[in-house]
């Protein structure tokens, strides 16, 4: 497939447009008349000014005009104008096109997209229109900054009158001005049709490669207006989203406008909405450039076909019920244009909405009303290669059925990558996929932590050919580590953050922004102060760009801790990665236990005073070669990790790494279902609760969280650690009769409820009063481990 694109602005002088059947008014008494294929002409009271306006395709010896197309859909009028969809036959191949015509206050915006999956380099596509000789002979024609050329009264010796790469064209004759601007700049040809016995001057606007077009697409657009072009943007149409949406769902608006723009991702054009919530709270959300796709799946392999031309959208997600009002604005260095105020109604919703940094305690993320949320989940970092989005949607549904409410997804070059291989170029097909994944996650109640970078993409030599920050690919960096220090690289990176925040921050299913996975591996010096400065800059930029206040985090390499990093203001979640080596490579006794390893990692994170998460956990190996995963058929290490991380005081369960080759393959989701049932409806520990654990190396392990009026406890026989069960071939060892004495409770009556941690069901309970703050916990016999809830009963 080949790619090229252009966008154009045509501006006319007073008294120029009239119509054929079913015309569109374009101001000043002028009309544009279209046929069912989208070919149009411009007429006024004094006659016809533009004719045969449409697409032209040259392929070897063939020439095809849009008038020869077959209409796929009937023309349709909507809030963004009139749309057309047709197919051009070029030899034996079919080329599909889409067209939108949008009236503006003084003109008409025309946008095209052309798609041919096997579009060839030598095939030229242009948007063209013809100027009648009788009107435009002796007219002055200026292209770009060049001197004007007079369109000849008599046939020119050479038909090619003008050929130049430019972004602007103007034709002037007897007080009439026809001005044209295009984005991006490209080849413009003006020629004398009399060479071919055609009484017109031909104006051709050729499409070349443009940012934002997928392979096989060329995009063309222009705006038609009378007079000289304005300096600032022209707002053509704003198509609001639904007039009524539930809280935490998204109201999405489409904005059509003209503004010169070589790259829609560089920030030269800003589309914003100034929003006022029902409470009077103002906030601003930013728009993003995108395009739609049609999905097809054949033999389990997904392919996407572009569907329509590129467009700008913005998203507003209400967080309180009532009427929300907003004003859309388009801003460029040359000026701004604002639309009339728009409003929509937000209705109450039972959905929990956005997760936020904690405000009332420091252990869990929380909802906007201050309710803490315990995260239960595992990694799902990249879908299988070429797997359809539906496979990820099915995986999310499976998670939700098992009580999982969180997962972690990477934006990486070999998975769901959005950043292209050149600076400021994004893969809109990947962005479209992520839209659907995050919407499916919202539907199923699963929060998704978006990991925006990883050390492999940033540092590995094998990725140098696709690293958009390296000089060899047009970027500013001579070496990969300059990504963290180069001012130009930081600016490029922050433009990507701006795009991601504009597109995905309004989605309530986003759990957090993870700036980079194992970021310290990306630098020769893993404690380089430049990493701290880079992190502070990124955190500050997201704070400016994300009005929904998603938590921000990153992660370090396995076993790595950096206190200065976690002390950065604006990092809300402290993370660790913990992997279990094979016994011969184990570096500590804790690695032969699993639960002990997670407790150790949690203790090292605790000094941050922030919510903690073991973001990666599992047996070291690969998806193809992992003997310990093969040996642990029932998930012994997984079970212990879930309960140990929960009771050690983490914000969520340890997130297992092997989501496909282990969890799904072994169908180990019942472990998640069990712990989810334990926590369902449970009031999470308050700010005054503290972790506690047994001291010593006895046969019984005790981990828990305790406050003045309650406790959550996990009690395990240490013989059930993974090493003894898998390597030493030990059988499950049940807990003996034991009494665990807890103290420090407020006087009163308490309900002590024991849970089967495998079935996720209560075993038994009893009521116990205390006057001196001490409660004896009588451990049920016969289980490898059990969990306990202790709550004071209201008098």
N, C-alpha and C positions, 0 to 999 in steps of 0.2 A: 504494500500500500504506500501511497505517497501523500504528502500533506502540503497544503498551501492555503493562504487566507489573506483577505483584505477587507477593509471597511471604508465606505466613502460617504462624504457629505456633499450634496448638490444643493445650491441655493440660487433662487431665481429672483427676478425683479417684478415690480407691481404689475399686474394685469396679465397673468399667463396661464391659468389652468382651467380647462373645461372638460367635458366628459363624453364617454359613450355610455352604454348600458351599465346601470348600477354603479355610479361613480362614487369616489371618495372625495369629500371636500378637503381642500388643502389651504384655504384662506384666500383672501383678496378676490373672491368670486371665481376661483380657479378650481378645477376638478381633475382627478386622475381616473381614467376609465380602464378597467381590467377585463380580460377574458377569463374563462374558467381555468386556464393554465397559469395565469399570473402575468402574462404579457400585457403591457400597459402603454398608454400614451397620455400626453399632457395637452390639454386644450384650454383655450380661453375664447372670449368673445371675438378676438381678432384672428382666430384661426388655431391651427395645430402648431405646437412648439417643440414637442418631443414625440417621436414615434419609435415603434419596434423596441421598446425598452424591455430588456430581458437578458437572459444568459446566452452566452455563445461558447461553444466547445469546438476546438480544432484538434483532430486526432489523425496524424499522418495526412492522408489525402482527403479526409472527411471533414465536413463542417456541419454542425448541428446548431440550430437556433431553438430557443425555448418554445417557439410557436409550434415546433414539431413534437412536443412532448405529449405524453399521455397523462391526464390528470388521475391521480390515485384517489384523492378525496375531493369532495366539492368544496369550493371556497367557503370559509366560515368567518363570520364577524364575531369578535370578542373584545374584552377590555383592553387588549394590547393591539387591536387593529384587525385587519383581514389576513387570513392565513391561506396558503396554497401548498399543495404537496403533489409532486408529479415525478415522472420517470422519463428520462431521455435515453433513446436507443442510439448507441455509438457503435456501429458495426454489429457484432454479436453480443456486445456487453450492454448492461443497463446501468445508468447513472441516476441516482435518486437526488431530488432537490426539495428543499423546503423554503418557503418565502413568507415574510410578514411585511405588511404595509401598514404603517401607523401614522395617522394624521398628527401634525404638531400645530401649535398656534399659527404659524406662518408657512407651513410646508408639509413635507411628507418624508418619513423615514422608511427606507426599504432595506430589508435584511434578507440575505440568502445564505443557505448552506448547501453544499454539493458533496455527495458522498459516492465514491466508487471504490470498492475494496481493492481493486487492482488498477487504480488510477496511475497512469504512466507519466514519467518525467516530461516526455515530449508532447503531452496533451496539454493544451493551453485552455484556460477557462477565464472568461472575462464577463463583467457586467458591462453592458453597452447600451447606448441610446444614440439615436440619429437626429441631427439638426437639419431641418429643411433649408435648402439653398436659398429660397426666396426670402427667408427671414434672416439668415445668418451670413450671407455673403458680405464681405467687407467688415465682418465683426472682428473685434480684437480678442485674441485668445492668449491667456497667460497661464503657463504651467510652472508651479513652484516660484522660485525667485528669478527665473529667466525673463528676458525682455519679451514684450508682447509680440505675437505673430498675427498678421492680418489674414483671415480666411479669404482666399482669393475669389474674385468674381468670376474669373474664367478658370477653366480646368488647369490644375497645376502640372508642371512638367513631371514632377514625381508625386505619387499619391500620398506618401508619408510626409505630412506637414509638421508634426511634432512627435517626438518620442523621447520621453524623459522619465526618470524615477523621481517621483515627487509626491507630496501629500495634498496638493492644492491645485485646482484649475479654475479659471474664471473666463467667461465669455461675455463680452459687452458689445451691445449694438443698439444705437438710437435710444439710450436711456434704460435699456433692459440689461440687467446683470444676471448671469447664470454662473453661480460660484459653486465649486465642488471641493470638498475636503475628504480625504480617505485615511483610514487607519488599518494596518500600518501603512506607511508610505510604500509606494510600489510603482510599477511601470504604467505610464499613461500614454496612449497613442491617440492622435487626432489625424484622420486621413480623409482624403477627397474621394468620395464615392463615385465621382464621374469616371474614374479609371475603369469602373465596372458597369458603366451606364446606369448608375444609381444616383438620383438627384439629392443627395444628402451628404453632409459631413458626418463621419462616423467617430464617435468618442468611445474608446475602449479602456476599461480599467481592469488591468490584469491582476489575478490573484497569485501571490507568492507565498512561501512558507510564513506562517504566523504563529505566534505563541497562543496556546489554548486550543488549537485544532488537533484532534486525534489523527492517527495515520489514516490516509485515504480521504481526508476532508479538506475542502477549500471553502472559505467563508467570504462573502462579499456583502457589503452594506453601503448605502449612501442616503443622505438626507437632502431633500429638494426644498429650496426656499427662494423667495424673491429677495433680491438685494444682496448686499455684502454680508458675509458670515459674521455672526456675533463673536466676540472674543471668548465668552464663557460657554459652558455647556448648554444644551437644549434638552429640556425634559419633555419626552414625547408621551409617555403613558405610565401610570402606576396601577398595577392590577393587584388589589389587596387580597389577602387570604380570606379564610372563612370569617364571617361576621360574629360567630360564636364558637369558642373553643374552651375545653376544660382547662383549669389551671394545670400547669406543668406540661401541657401539650404545646405545639408550636403553631403560631400564626405566621405564614410565609407569604411574602409579598414580592412581586416581580416588577422590576423597574426597567423601562426602555428609554434610552436617552442617546444623544449624540455628544461626543467629546473626543478630541484627538487623543489617541492612546496607542502607543506602540506595543505595550505589554500590560495586560489587565492585572497582572500580579505584582507589579512593582510599586504600586501605591500612588501613581501619578493621578489616578482618579479615585475619589472616595465617595462611596454611596453610604449614607448614614440615615438613621431614623432617631430623632429625638423623641423619646417616649415619656409619657407621664402616666404613672400608675394611678389607680383609684384613690390611693392614700395621699396622692400629691407627690410621691417620690419620683424624681426624674432620673432617667438613665439613657445612655446612648448605645445603640447596637449598630454594627457596621455590616455592609453588604459584601457579597463575594461573587466572583465570576464563575459560571458553571455551564454545563450543558446536560441535556437528558440523553439517555441511552435506552435502547430496546435490547432485552436479554433473550438469548436462545441457548438451550442446553441440548447437546447431542452426545449420547453415550457417556454421560456424566461430566462432560467438558463444557464449560461456559464460554460463550463469546458475546461480546457487546457490539451493537451497531449504533453509531451516533443517530440521534433522533431529534432533528431540528438544529437551529443555529445556537451559538453561544448566547448567554443572557446573564443578567445580574439579578440576584435575589438577596433578600435580607430576611432574617428570622427574629421573631419576638416571642418569647415564652413568658406568659403571665404567671406570677407567683402569688397573686391575690385575686379574689373574685371582684368583678365589677367592670366598669367601662375603662378601657385603656385608649389613650389618644396618642397619636404620633404624627410627625411631619417628616417626610422623606426629603433629603437634600442630596444633590450631586455637586461635588466640589472639585475643581481643578485649579492649577496655578493661575489660570486666567479668569476665574470667577466661580460663581455658584448659581444653582437654580433650585428652587424649592417648590414642592407640590402643596396642594391644599391639605389641611388637616384631615386625617383618617381616624376612625375609631372602630373598636371591636369589643365584644362583651366576653369576659372570662367567667366561666361558671365553676362552682365548687367541685373539687375532685378528691376522691379518697387516696389517690396516688401520693406517695411520700414526697415526691419532688426531688429537688437538687440536694446532694450531699455537700455539706459545708465544713470548713475547719471548726473544731470544737470551740464553744464559747463558755459552757457551764462546767466543763470537766476537761481533762487532758488525755483521755484514754481512747475515745471513739470519735469518729466523724459523726455528724448529726444533721438532722433535717432543719429547715428554716425555723420551726417552732421549738427547737432545742432538744428534740428527742434523739438520743444516741442510737446508732445503728451498728450492729455487729456484723462484720463482713464474713461471708462463708463462700469460698470459691477456690478455683484453681486457674492456672494459666490456660489461655487459648491464643497463643501469641501470633500464629499465622495460620490461616486456613490452608488446606492441602492445595498444591499447585493446580491451577485451572479449575478448582472445585467451584461449583456454582454458589452464589450467595445463599441459596436455599439450604445448602449443607450447613453453613454457619447458623442460619436461622433454626434449623433442626437441632443443632448442638445447644443453642441457647434455650430452646424449649425443653430439652432433656435436662439441662442444668436446673431450670426453674421447677420441674417436676420433682427434683431431688432436694429442693430447698435452698439451692445455691442462689445467692443474690449478688455475686461479684465475679468478675474475671478480668484478665489483663491481656491486651491486644497490642501488638507492635506495628508501627508503621515502618517497614523495612524493605530494602530493595528486592529481596527474594519473596516477599509476601505481599501484604496490602500496602505497597509503597505509593506515596502521593507525590513526593518530590521527584522531578525528572533528573536527567543526567547533565543538564545545562542549568546555569543560574536562572532563578526565577521562572522556571517552567514546571508545571504541575500536571500530574496524570489525572485528568478529570474522570476517567473511567474508574480508577481506584477510589477517588473521592465519592463517586456515585455509589460504589459498592459499600463504602463505609457509612454513607447515609442510611442505607437499607439495613445494615447490621445494627446500627445504633437505634434505629426505629424498632427493629425486632426486639432488641434488648429492653427498650422501654415497655413494649407490649408485654414482655415476660417478666418484668420486674428485676432485671439483672443490670447492675451497674458495671460499666466498662472503664477500666483504667487504661488510658491511651499512652503508650510509650512512644515518644516522638522520634527518638534516635537510639542507636546502639553502638557500642564501641567497634564492632566489626565493620559497619558501614563507614564509620568515621576514620578508621585507622588501618584496616587490612589492605595490604598491597594488592590483593586479588580484586578489591573493589575500586581501585584507582581509576579504572576506565569509566566508572559510572558515578564518581564522586563530584557533585556539581560545584563544590567549593575549590577544587584544584584548578590551577592555571591551565593544565592540559585540556580541560573541559570548559574553559572560558571563565573560571572562577578566579578569586584573588589570591589563593594560597599556593605557595611553592611546595610546602610539605603539609601532610594531613594535620599535624598538631597546630598549625597556624589557624585552623578553624576556631580555636579558642582565644586567639590573641589578635588577629587581624581586624582592624576596625571595619573594613569593607565586608569581611566574612560575617562579623557580628550583625551588620546592617542587613545583609542578605538573609541571615538566619532569622532575624526579628521580623522581616517581611513574611517569612513562612509562618512564624508564630501568629502574626496578625491574620493571615488567611485562615489558619486552623481555628483560631478563636472566633473569627467572624462566622465560620461555617458550623462549627461544632459546639462552641460554648453555649448556645441556646438550647442544646439538647440535654434534657435532665438525666439521661442515662449515662452521661459522661461522669465517671467517678472522680477522676483526677487527671491532671497533666503530669506525666512522668517525663521529665526533660530528656533523660538518657538512661539506658540500662548499662550498669557497670562502667560508668563514665571514666573512672580512674584508669582503666585499661587503655584508654585512648591516648594517653600521654606517656612519654618516656619516663618522666618523673611522676609517679602516681600521687604525689602530694604537691604538685606544682600549684603555687598560689594563683596562677592564671585560671585554674578551674573554679576557685572560689569567686573570683571577679566575674567570670563568665556566668556562673550560676546567679549571682546577685543581679546582673543585668537582665538575664532571662526572666527571673522572678518579677522584677520591677516592670518589665514590658508586659508580661501577662496580666499583672495587676491593672495596668492601664487599659488593656484591650478586652478583658473578660468582665463584663458587668454582672455575671452570675456567680462570681467568686468561687470557682472550682478550686479545690485543694491542689497544691503543687508539690511534687516530690521528684526525686531521682534515686538512683541506686548505685552502689559500689560493688566491686568485685567480691568473690566468695571469701568470707571471713574478714573482710576489710571494714574498718571503722575509722571515722574521721570526725572528731568532735566539732572542730571548727565549721565543718560543712553543715552539720545538723543544727548548729546555732544560728545559721542565716535566717533572718527574719523573712517570713514569706514562704519558707519551706514548711509545709504543714504535716508531713507524714515521713517518719524516719524508717528506712527500709534496710533489710539485710537479706543476703542470699546464703543459704546453708545447704550444702550437699554432703551426702554420705559416701565416703570412699569404700572401695573393697577392703576387707580386713588387712591385707598385706600393705596397703597404702594409707591406712588410717593414721592421722597425725595426733589423735588424742583418744582417750577412752570414751569421751562424749560421743564421738562419731560412731562408736559401736552400740550406742544406745538410741540415738535419734531424739527422743524426748529431752534428754540431758543436753544435747547440742542446741536445741531450740531455746531451752531455758538460758543457756549461756549466752547465745546471741541476743536474746531479749534483754538480759541484764546489761549487756554492753550498750544497747540502744537507750536504755532507760534514762541515762543522764541527759538526753535531749529534752526531756519534759514534754515530748510530743507523742501523738499516737504512733504506734509501732506496728510494722507489718513484715513478716517473713515472706517476701514477694516471690521467691523461688526456693523450692525444696524438692529433694528426691535423691535417688541413687545416681551417682556419676556414671556416665556411659553415653551411648547414643541411642537413637530410636531403633537402630538395627542391631546393636550389640550392647546389651545391658543384662548381664547374667543375674544380678540381684533382682531386677524387675521380673525376670523369668522365674526366679526362685520364689518370690513373694507373691504367690497367686491370690492370696486373700487380702492383701493390703495391710499387713501388720504394721509396717513403718508408717503408712499413710494414716491409719487409725490413731496411732500414738501421737503423730505430729498434729493432727487436728485438735485433739483434746489438750495436748500439752501447750500448744500456742494459745488456745482460748483461755486456759487457766493460768498461764504465765502473765497475762495482762495485755496481750496484743489486741490491736484494733480489729483483727479478723483471724481466721484460720491461716495456717501456713499454706501458701499457694503452690500446689504440686506442679512440677514442670512437665511431666510426661502425660499430656492431656489425651493424645490419640493412641500412641503405641502401648500405653499402660492403662490409664483410667477407663477409656472407652473400650479398649480391647478386652479388658478383664471385667468390665461392667461393675466397677467398684463404687458406683454412686450411692449405694446403700449406706456407706460410711458418712457421706454428706447428709443424707436424709435423716440419719440418727441424730447428729449434732444439731441439725436445723430444728428438729422437733423439740430438742431440749431447750433451745433458746427462744422458740416461738412463743410470743406473748410474755416473755420474761423481762421484767424491768432490769435494765442493765445497771451495773454498779455505778453508784454516785461518785462525786468527786472525792469523798472522804474514804472510799474503799482502797485497800492496799493489797498487793500480792503477798502470799505467804507460801511456804513450802516446808517439808520436813528437813531436818538437819541430819546429816550422816548418810550412811550407805546401807541402811537396813533393807530388808526384803520388800518393804512397802513404801511406795513413792506417794507423796501427798503434794498436790499443787492446787492453789486456789486463790480466790479474791474474797476479802472479808471487810465488812463495814460494821457499824454499830447495830444495824438492824437486820443483817443478813449475810449470807456467804454463798459462793459457788465453789464446789470442790470436785477435783478428780483424784481418785485413789486407784493405784495400779500396783500389781505385783511386778517387781523389777525383772523377774525371770521372763516376762513377756516382751522384753526388748527384742528388736529385730535380729541382732547378732546371735543371741542364744537360740532363737526359734529357727532361723534359717541356716546358720553356719554350724552351730553346735547340735542341730537337729533335736532341739528340746520341744517337748509337748507343752501345750498351754498349762500354766500353773494358776490354779484358782487362789483367790485371796483367802487367808485364814480368818478365823474369828478375831476381830480386833476392835478396839475402841480408840477413836481419835478425839482427843480433848481440845476443844477450841475455847478461847476466852476473849473478853473484851466486848461482849454484847450488852446492849441496854437491857434492863430488866423487862420481863414480859413473857408471853407464851409464844413458842416458835413451832412452825411446821417444818419437819425434817423429812424431805422426800428423796428417795433413792431411785436412780435411773440405770437401766440397762443401756450401756453405751453402744452396743451393736444393734439392738432392736429399736433404740430410740423410744423406749416406753418406760413408764414408772414401774418399779418393782414393788415398793411398799412405802408407807410413810407413817410417822407418828408425831404426836404433839408433845412438846417438852417445855416446861416452864423453867425460867432461871431468875434468881434474885441477885446472884453474885456475878453475873456476866459469863458464866461458864456453861458450855453445852457439850455433852458427850455424844459423839457420832458413832453408833454401833454399826460397823461395816457388814453388809450382807455377805454371806459365804457363797462360794461356788462360782464366782465370776472372775475373769482375768483382770478386769478393772470395772469400776463403777463411778458414777457421778452423783453429786448430791446438791440439792437446793435447800437452803436454810432461809426462812423468812419469818419475821415477827408477825403475829396475827393481831389485827386491830382489836382492841378491847371492846 
